[in-house]
Amino acid sequence: MKMIPGSFVCFAACLFLTACGRAPAVNIIGSFLPAWMICLTAGVILAFVARSILVRYRLETEVGPLALFYPCAVTLMTCLLWLIFFH
């Protein structure tokens, strides 16, 4: 069995790792922030809004374990925002 030279492995890795052409960054007041941070912040805010709606209509007790529901809600909102705005 013949060993593959290290330079070929390095070249192949560089060839396959070039998919990220640019960093998804958003310019806010001259500072470039990663887009995922913006989506995460908005996802947390939307989860708080969803919680206030559930509390207002007394539905929070119906959603199951809250320690699992709200992190999943934040993840859902964050991923949806990412897909909508930074597809």
Phi, psi and omega in degrees: 000126184270137179280142178276130180299147182297327181291326177292319178296319178296317179296317180295320178296318178295325180293319183274346182259021181260018183289333181273095182285324179214155178279132177287091182240149181241131180275114177237111180051046176082357180248127180275118178252143174298140184297329181293330178293321179293316179295322179294316179298315178294325177295321177294317179297316179294328176292324175294322177295317178297322178296317180295325177292318179295321179291319181300317182266013178054044179250000184295330180285347183269352188270357178100203181294119185293329179293342177260325185293312186289320173298325176292324177295318177297316179296317179299311181297318181297313181293322177295317178297319178299314180293323182290314188264332186235029181317000000 
